[in-house]
Amino acid sequence: SITLVACTAAHRAAAPLDVDRLCRAIGQIESGNRNLPPRWDVNGISVGVYQFHLPRWLEVGGTRENFGKASVKEQTRLLRRAIVKRKFQTFEQVSRWHNGIKLPGDPYAKKLARAYRSK
């Protein structure tokens, strides 16, 4: 015979992170939630509230034509859609996707967690 064991909280997958809180936290870290003009950083030109680089901007559904020109509302719509699609469950997952950081004890993930929890 087969015995079924009840699934405990420890066995269930973690719930996805709240999308709106995550967007606000990313914006807080990247720009203080300000729509910054294009600027140079270590990986090239980054723009806007979430400091998108062109490849990520195109990945989330932006265009070359509106890179650096999109409204905050449009930037947030595209970021929200990308987050919903990926169903992030940890700050490390968000950090790897948004910043490409794959370090143990990822400092960006820690900052993100603090900003997320402060909202």
Salt bridges, closest charged atoms under 4 A:
ASP20 OD1 - ARG80 NE 2.76
GLU30 OE2 - HIS98 NE2 3.43
ASP41 OD1 - HIS53 NE2 2.90
GLU59 OE1 - ARG56 NH1 2.39
GLU59 OE2 - ARG86 NH2 2.59
GLU74 OE1 - ARG77 NE 2.91
